[in-house]
Amino acid sequence: MQFVRTNIPDVIIIEPTVHGDHRGYFVETFRADKLEEFLGFKLNFGQDNESKSSKGVLRGLHYQLPPHAQTKLVRVIQGKVLDVAVDIRRNSATFGQYVAVELSADNKKQMLVPRGFAHGFVVLEDDTIFAYKVDNYYSPQCDRGIAFDDPALNIDWILKTEELKLSAKDTTQTKLNEAKDLFEFGVDYYA
């Protein structure tokens, strides 16, 4: 299992080792001890989530505020997505910047999205199954979002706007510069 820091160092790509032969493959998708050794602190994942979506579904950009802020460890079991994490920590050197990575059943990559980041993904293949662990329970009162099409973020979602399928909630999210409920850089949201 290899851990790779991205251009925003708090966002980590995890590349598991795949052991394959004529029968198929075996892969460790999660090792708490190795992740904790790499990060230097302990994460307590307490909930697993899964969604199935058709091509063009865009979910995001979502986040939860403290005390229910979440770290997410995301991966694709079947199909392919473009996964995006946006830094929403005011005063961060990378505020408003994002990491985008293709996650697929074939490449088996995962992305660790820490607290202080908005997260979203667009589905690039029909019948895609997306799975993720979170280290805090969902709270509707703490649920927030940023507009996926905020021009200041300039995210290339790969698909044309007319191909996207969005929830009503995701068509009305606020732009980053208008968001009141964000995170502050330098605050320990894990304490």
Backbone as a ProteinNet text record, in pm:
[ID]
protein_1_A
[PRIMARY]
MQFVRTNIPDVIIIEPTVHGDHRGYFVETFRADKLEEFLGFKLNFGQDNESKSSKGVLRGLHYQLPPHAQTKLVRVIQGKVLDVAVDIRRNSATFGQYVAVELSADNKKQMLVPRGFAHGFVVLEDDTIFAYKVDNYYSPQCDRGIAFDDPALNIDWILKTEELKLSAKDTTQTKLNEAKDLFEFGVDYYA
[TERTIARY]
85.5	0	89.9	63.8	145.7	58.9	112.3	43.3	115.5	39.9	99.3	31.4	111.9	57.4	34.5	-73.5	-107.8	-53.1	-93	-49.7	-106.8	-210.7	-257.3	-220.6	-111.6	-52.1	-142.9	-251.8	-341.2	-432.8	-444.3	-523.8	-429.8	-464.8	-376.3	-440.2	-359.9	-402.4	-342.7	-423.9	-379.2	-384.6	-272	-261.5	-233.3	-337.7	-317.1	-242.5	-177.2	-109.1	-212.1	-217	-312.5	-237.2	-282.7	-224.1	-319.9	-278	-366.9	-304.1	-389.1	-347.4	-465.8	-458.5	-562.8	-699.9	-703.7	-829.7	-898.8	-824	-878.5	-775.6	-817.1	-723.7	-762.5	-665.5	-686.6	-621.5	-689	-633.3	-679.4	-586.5	-623.3	-669.1	-795.1	-846	-829.3	-801.1	-785.8	-698.4	-600.4	-514.6	-498.8	-569.3	-565.4	-423.7	-348.1	-214	-122.9	-128.7	-43.5	-86.3	-216.9	-266.2	-227	-245	-209.8	-60.1	21.2	166.2	201	136.5	163.6	116.1	-5	-61.9	-0.2	37.7	89.8	-18.6	-140.6	-249.9	-353.1	-442.3	-540.7	-672.5	-729.1	-863.2	-954	-1071.8	-1167.5	-1285.7	-1276.9	-1387.2	-1501.2	-1621	-1732.7	-1854	-1846.5	-1960.7	-1910.5	-1970.9	-1942.5	-2066.1	-2044.7	-2154.2	-2125.8	-2232.7	-2218.4	-2329.3	-2295.1	-2396.6	-2373.9	-2483.4	-2476.3	-2536.1	-2467.1	-2510.1	-2485.4	-2562.8	-2543.9	-2447	-2398.6	-2305.7	-2369.2	-2290.9	-2335.8	-2384.2	-2408.4	-2450.3	-2333.9	-2362.5	-2263.4	-2317.7	-2239.5	-2275.7	-2172.4	-2217.7	-2124.4	-2143.6	-2065.2	-1953	-2005.2	-1991	-2050.8	-1945.2	-1988.3	-1906.2	-1996.5	-1943.9	-2014.8	-1932.9	-2001.3	-1937	-1912.9	-1817.4	-1802.2	-1931.2	-1966.3	-1886.6	-1900.3	-1960	-1979.2	-1896.5	-1787.8	-1698.9	-1650.5	-1627	-1590.9	-1463.8	-1383.7	-1280.1	-1342.2	-1316.4	-1371.4	-1257.2	-1270.4	-1180.4	-1266	-1244.7	-1335.6	-1269.3	-1353.7	-1304.7	-1420.5	-1386.6	-1486.4	-1474.1	-1585.9	-1590.2	-1618.1	-1703.1	-1740	-1755.2	-1696.2	-1711	-1598.4	-1631.5	-1527	-1588.2	-1515	-1554.8	-1434.1	-1464.9	-1365.5	-1399.5	-1307.8	-1329.8	-1257.4	-1323.1	-1270.6	-1277.6	-1168.9	-1163.4	-1119	-1198	-1170.4	-1134.3	-1023.6	-980.1	-1071	-1145.2	-1233.9	-1191.6	-1059.4	-1003.1	-953.5	-1028.3	-986.3	-842.4	-768.6	-628.5	-531.8	-578.2	-488.4	-421.2	-296.2	-225.2	-291	-371.9	-438.2	-591.1	-637.9	-781.8	-840.7	-950.2	-1016.5	-954	-841.7	-779.8	-835.8	-817.9	-874.4	-779.1	-807.8	-741.6	-849.5	-818.9	-910.9	-835.2	-894.2	-828.6	-934.3	-895.8	-985.3	-972.6	-1086.8	-1093.9	-1175.9	-1126.6	-1199.4	-1182.6	-1268	-1255.4	-1124.6	-1078.6	-954.5	-830.3	-822.6	-698.9	-696.9	-812.1	-825.8	-770.1	-743.2	-695.4	-805.7	-762.5	-852.9	-804.6	-895.3	-854.7	-901.5	-811.4	-843.1	-873.5	-997.8	-1044.4	-1057.4	-966.6	-969.2	-1078.3	-1100.5	-1190.3	-1136.5	-1227.6	-1186.3	-1187.7	-1240.4	-1247.9	-1390.6	-1435.2	-1561.2	-1528.9	-1622.7	-1598.7	-1712.6	-1675.5	-1775.9	-1716.7	-1804.5	-1756.7	-1859.1	-1808.5	-1894.4	-1871.5	-1979.5	-1974	-1946.2	-1844.4	-1799	-1842	-1900.6	-1949.8	-2080.8	-2172.4	-2297.5	-2271.8	-2366	-2363.2	-2237.3	-2193.3	-2076	-2115.9	-2038.2	-2060.2	-1945.2	-1981.5	-1887.8	-1903.4	-1792	-1797.8	-1702.5	-1742	-1652.1	-1677	-1567.8	-1569.7	-1569.8	-1636.8	-1632.3	-1600.7	-1536	-1495.7	-1589.6	-1706.3	-1806.5	-1942.1	-2046.5	-2178.4	-2239.8	-2325	-2395.2	-2488.9	-2489.8	-2578.3	-2643	-2774.3	-2841.2	-2820	-2809.4	-2791.2	-2653.5	-2556.2	-2419.7	-2386.7	-2482.6	-2462.7	-2455.8	-2351.7	-2332.5	-2280.1	-2275.7	-2223.9	-2175.9	-2098.3	-2044.9	-2090.2	-2117.7	-2161.6	-2054.4	-2095.7	-2002.7	-1949.9	-2028.6	-1991.8	-1945.4	-1897.8	-1845.7	-1731	-1744.4	-1639.8	-1504.5	-1507.2	-1380.3	-1301.9	-1372.3	-1304.2	-1255.3	-1333.1	-1294.5	-1262.1	-1348.6	-1327.8	-1369.4	-1280.6	-1312.6	-1372.7	-1504.4	-1575.7	-1575.1	-1502.4	-1483.6	-1608.3	-1725.8	-1848.9	-1905.3	-1983.2	-2049.8	-2162.8	-2191.1	-2294.5	-2427.5	-2464.3	-2593	-2596.4	-2480.9	-2475.3	-2490.2	-2481.1	-2480.4	-2620.7	-2628.7	-2753.6	-2730	-2806.4	-2785.5	-2911.4	-2892.2	-3005.3	-3050	-3172.3	-3221	-3128.1	-3082.9	-2992.5	-2865.5	-2808.9	-2680.7	-2692.4	-2814.2	-2830.9	-2842.9	-2853	-2875	-2766.5	-2653.7	-2546.7	-2483.2	-2426.8	-2366.8	-2224.1	-2178.5	-2039.7	-1947.8	-1823.4	-1728.1	-1714.1	-1702.8	-1680.9	-1804.6	-1919.7	-2041.7	-2073.3	-1997.9	-2024	-1986.3	-2075.9	-2050.1	-1988.4	-2027	-1984.2	-1870.4	-1748.9	-1631.2	-1541.9	-1425.4	-1326.8	-1216.4	-1138.4	-1024.4	-895.5	-801.8	-672.3	-602	-536.8	-461.5	-540.1	-671.6	-753.4	-750.6	-731.3	-728.6	-872.3	-929	-1066.6	-1076.4	-962.9	-961.4	-954.9	-936.9	-922.8	-1053.9
-117.4	0	123.5	211.6	331.9	454.9	551.6	676.1	789.1	868.6	974.2	1106.7	1204.6	1338.1	1407.7	1484.7	1555.3	1697.5	1779.8	1919.8	1995.8	1942.4	1991.3	1879.8	1896.2	1784.9	1710.1	1773.6	1704.7	1604.9	1615.9	1521.2	1410.6	1286.7	1172.5	1076.5	1030.3	922.8	793.6	692.1	562	464.1	401.6	304	167.2	85.3	-46.3	-140.2	-238	-341.4	-446.7	-475.3	-573.5	-702.3	-810.8	-942.8	-1018.9	-1040.3	-1105.1	-1226.2	-1317.9	-1434.4	-1480	-1598.6	-1648	-1661.7	-1662.1	-1675.1	-1542.2	-1431.8	-1300.6	-1217.3	-1149.4	-1065.7	-1061.8	-1015.3	-987.2	-852.7	-769.1	-638.6	-601.1	-549.1	-489	-347.3	-315.9	-182.8	-85.7	-137.1	-49.2	-114.7	-39.1	-82.1	36.1	34.4	144.9	171.6	66.3	85.7	158	121.1	185.9	330.2	353.8	490	578.9	529.6	607.6	636.3	538.5	560	669.9	670.6	772.3	910.2	917	1045.3	1100.4	1010.6	1054	1075.4	1038.2	1043.4	937.4	911.9	804.4	859	787.6	815.2	701	734	631.6	632.3	552.4	543.2	467	525.9	465.2	437.6	475.2	455.3	431.3	335.5	310	345.1	409	447.4	396.5	378.3	329.8	389.6	425.6	472.5	406.5	390.7	341.3	449.2	481.8	592.4	562.4	630.3	619.2	728	712.2	809.1	948.2	1047	1184.9	1233.6	1143.4	1186.9	1260.8	1379.8	1457.6	1476.6	1434	1448.7	1539.9	1653.9	1743.2	1886.5	1965.7	1949.9	1961.2	1857.8	1850.5	1851.1	1896.7	1887.3	1902	1867	1883.4	1970.4	2056.1	2144.5	2072.3	2123.1	2072.3	2096.1	2012	1902.1	1771.8	1777.8	1657	1658.3	1735.4	1737	1595.4	1566.1	1429.5	1424.5	1322.8	1277.2	1163.9	1160.6	1055.1	979.3	849.1	763.6	701.8	746.5	713.2	622.3	536	446.2	402.1	343.4	292.1	140.6	73	-73.1	-121.4	-45.9	-80.6	48.9	56.4	174.1	273.6	404.4	507.7	643	722.7	860.4	953.1	1081.5	1185.1	1235.6	1219.4	1255.9	1386.3	1476.5	1611.7	1648.6	1706.4	1761.7	1907.4	1999	2142.8	2191.7	2262.8	2320.2	2437.4	2424.7	2532.2	2582.4	2581.2	2631.5	2774	2869.3	3009.6	3026.1	3110.8	3143.5	3031.1	2926.8	2821.7	2871.3	2833	2870.3	2808.9	2704.9	2637.7	2656	2757.9	2784.7	2801.6	2729.1	2738.9	2654.2	2589.7	2499.3	2358.8	2274.6	2140.7	2034.8	1912.9	1793.2	1714.3	1669.9	1584.8	1460.4	1345	1219	1120.8	1044.1	939.5	818.9	777	655.6	555.4	433.4	333.3	194.3	104.5	-35.3	-91.7	-41.3	-91.2	-43.1	88.6	138.3	121	97.3	69.4	179.9	298	409.5	455.9	515.9	574.9	716.3	800.6	934.6	958.7	1011.4	1051.9	1201.1	1236.2	1375	1418	1504.2	1539.9	1641.3	1658.4	1762.9	1896.8	1985.9	2115.8	2119	2013.1	2005.6	1970.8	2033.2	1993.4	1881.1	1788.6	1669.8	1648.8	1603.4	1568.9	1476.4	1417.7	1333.5	1331.9	1309.2	1290.9	1149.5	1081.8	942.9	938.3	860.3	853.9	726.5	630.4	506.3	467.3	410.1	361.2	254	243.4	141.4	148.1	270	288.4	277.2	198.3	182.9	252	352.2	437.6	406.8	381.8	347.4	436.6	468.7	550.2	530.3	550.2	547.2	691.8	716.2	847.4	830.8	931.8	922.9	998.2	1036.2	1101.3	1075.2	1069.8	1038.2	1157.5	1128	1231.4	1309.1	1441.5	1528.6	1627.7	1619.4	1713	1859.9	1887.7	2024.8	2080.5	1992.7	2036.1	2022.4	1976.5	1951.4	2083.2	2099.1	2218.9	2179.1	2277.6	2250.1	2375.3	2353.3	2458.2	2425	2526.6	2506.4	2433.4	2324.8	2245.5	2325.7	2423	2500.4	2641.7	2663.1	2792.9	2831.5	2941.9	2979	3006.7	3047.8	3074.4	2945.3	2833.1	2704.8	2650.4	2673.2	2632.9	2482.7	2400.5	2255.1	2199.7	2124.4	2055.3	1920.2	1909.8	1787.1	1684.3	1710	1622.1	1619	1598	1590.1	1730.1	1743.4	1870.4	1893.3	2019.8	2055.5	1988.5	1980.3	1919.7	1768.5	1706.7	1563.1	1533.4	1636.2	1616.1	1595.4	1506.7	1478.7	1515.3	1613.7	1667.7	1656.7	1649	1657.3	1803.3	1826.1	1963.7	2040.4	1973.9	2036.8	2086.5	2006.5	2043.1	2148.8	2181.2	2288.8	2425	2427.4	2554.2	2586	2519.7	2544.7	2682.1	2738.1	2871.3	2865.7	2976.4	2986.1	2996.4	2956.3	2955.4	3093.2	3199.1	3332.7	3387.5	3319.8	3361	3272.2	3164.8	3069.9	3131.4	3119.6	3172.5	3067.1	2942.3	2833.2	2755.3	2795.7	2727.2	2687.1	2639.8	2600.5	2705.7	2703.5	2794.3	2712.3	2757.5	2688.9	2700.9	2592.5	2592.6	2544.8	2530.1	2478.1	2325.8	2260.4	2114.4	2063.1	2023.4	1973.7	1827.4	1768.9	1631	1623.4	1737.3	1738.6	1709.4
0	0	0	-96.3	-109.1	-83.5	-8.1	23.4	-49	-124.5	-206.2	-173.1	-131.4	-106.5	-240.4	-248.5	-371	-366.5	-464.3	-464.2	-344.3	-280.5	-150	-52.4	22.4	97.3	194.1	240.9	333.8	263.3	132	53.4	6.4	37.7	14.3	-86.6	-180.9	-270.6	-216.3	-207	-157.8	-274.1	-300.1	-408	-347.1	-332.7	-272.7	-367.1	-309.5	-387.2	-426.9	-556.1	-607.6	-637.7	-579.9	-604.2	-695.4	-818.6	-913.8	-979.8	-1021	-1099.2	-1183.5	-1238.9	-1327.7	-1259.6	-1126.2	-1052.5	-1028.5	-1037.6	-1007	-933.2	-827.8	-752	-605.4	-524.8	-382.6	-355.6	-276.6	-241.2	-100.2	-21.2	107.7	77	107.1	77	193.2	311.7	427.3	531.1	580.3	691.3	785.2	897.3	992.6	1041.3	1070.1	1123.9	1024.9	898.2	798	772.5	767.7	747.8	865.3	986.7	1105.3	1110.5	1072.1	1069.2	969.8	854.1	752.8	798.3	853.7	894.5	1022.5	1113.6	1242.4	1346.4	1314.8	1412.1	1375.8	1470.2	1455.5	1400.6	1304.6	1254.8	1298.7	1342.4	1383.6	1288.4	1184.2	1090.5	1157.3	1155.2	1224.7	1138.1	1010.1	922.1	780.7	711.9	570.6	489.7	374.6	285.9	146.1	68.4	-68.3	-153.3	-277.9	-371.5	-506.7	-579.7	-716.6	-805.1	-914	-998.2	-1145.1	-1228.6	-1372.6	-1420.3	-1542.2	-1599	-1598.3	-1558.5	-1556.6	-1422	-1327.6	-1193.8	-1128.8	-1078.3	-1004.1	-863.6	-766	-625.6	-559.2	-510.3	-442.7	-486.4	-429.3	-337	-193.7	-114.4	18.8	129.7	246.9	368	488.8	605	730.7	823.9	895.5	993	1125.2	1205.9	1341.9	1419.8	1511.3	1565.5	1487.2	1368.2	1288.4	1159.6	1159.2	1042.3	1015.3	887.3	849.2	765.7	792.2	700.6	621.8	490.6	405.7	339.7	334.7	257.8	148.8	23.6	-86.3	-188.4	-251.3	-355.5	-443.6	-556.5	-650.4	-654.7	-637.5	-642.3	-784.6	-854.9	-991.9	-1070.2	-1189.4	-1272.9	-1254.9	-1274.8	-1273.9	-1241.5	-1162.1	-1129.8	-1139.8	-1150.6	-1124.2	-985.2	-891.6	-752.6	-722.8	-649.3	-627.9	-479.9	-429	-293.1	-303.2	-245.3	-250.6	-111	-101	26.5	61.7	171.8	217.4	355.8	379.4	505.6	481.2	535.2	520.9	569.1	503.6	534.9	500.8	438.2	389.7	261.2	240.9	117.9	-5.2	14.7	-97.6	-93.7	-20.6	-11.5	-151.6	-178.2	-307.9	-416.7	-386.4	-483.8	-462.2	-563.2	-553.4	-606.8	-565.2	-617.9	-690.4	-811.4	-886.6	-929.5	-905.5	-942.1	-992.2	-1092.4	-1140.4	-1049.2	-996.2	-915.9	-995.3	-1003.5	-1081	-1021.3	-1065.7	-1025.9	-1078.5	-1191.7	-1250.7	-1176.1	-1145.8	-1083.2	-932.1	-869.9	-726.4	-635.1	-691.7	-609.6	-515	-404.1	-306.9	-276.9	-228.6	-188.3	-45.5	36	172.1	168.4	199.4	198.9	344.6	393.5	535.5	569.6	697.5	746.1	695	659.8	605.9	454	393	247.2	205	96.3	33.1	-63.9	-78.8	-160.7	-259.6	-378.8	-478.5	-583	-661.9	-771.7	-883.8	-1005.1	-1121.2	-1173.3	-1208.7	-1252.4	-1402.7	-1440.9	-1579.5	-1651.5	-1578.6	-1639.1	-1572.5	-1650.3	-1593.6	-1487	-1394.6	-1289.2	-1203.2	-1174.6	-1089	-942.3	-868.8	-724.5	-652.2	-572.2	-500	-351.4	-282.2	-139.9	-62.2	61.5	143.5	291.7	365.2	510.4	560.2	671.9	735.5	883.8	938.9	1079.1	1172.9	1121	1203.8	1139.4	1218.2	1167	1093.8	997.8	923.3	1015.3	998.6	1074.9	978.7	959	867.9	907.2	1036.6	1082.6	1044.7	1025	993.6	845.5	766.9	624	547.6	465.6	383.8	246.6	156.5	24	-46	-150.5	-237.7	-379.5	-459.6	-597.1	-678.4	-741.6	-822.9	-941.2	-987.1	-1106.4	-1073.6	-951.7	-910.7	-1005.5	-1080.1	-1175.1	-1108.5	-982.6	-912.8	-889.9	-876.5	-858.4	-992	-1097.7	-1233.4	-1241.8	-1185	-1187.5	-1323.7	-1385	-1509.7	-1473.3	-1484.9	-1448.6	-1561.6	-1667.6	-1783.5	-1873.7	-1815.4	-1893.7	-1919.2	-2024.1	-2054.8	-1953.9	-1926.6	-1829.2	-1861.1	-1988.5	-2025.5	-2002.6	-1979.6	-1950.2	-1801.2	-1717.4	-1572.3	-1517	-1417.5	-1346.4	-1200.1	-1151.8	-1017.8	-933.5	-803.2	-711.1	-705.5	-659.6	-642.5	-548.5	-443.7	-346	-413.2	-504.4	-564.6	-674.1	-715.2	-813.6	-746.5	-613.7	-542.9	-440.1	-446.6	-348.6	-373.3	-269.9	-276.1	-332.8	-384	-430.5	-308.9	-327.6	-216.3	-152.6	-233.4	-175.5	-104.7	-117.9	-49.2	71.4	87.1	196	330.5	425	559.8	650.3	632.1	719.2	654.2	684.7	632.8	749.7	719	819.1	825.4	931.8	947.6	944.3	865	857.8	993.2	1035.9	1160.7	1280.8	1266.8	1376.1	1368	1482.2	1486.1	1497.4	1385.6	1384.1	1424.1	1465.6	1513.2	1665.2	1730.8	1876.6	1946
[MASK]
+++++++++++++++++++++++++++++++++++++++++++++++++++++++++++++++++++++++++++++++++++++++++++++++++++++++++++++++++++++++++++++++++++++++++++++++++++++++++++++++++++++++++++++++++++++++++++++++

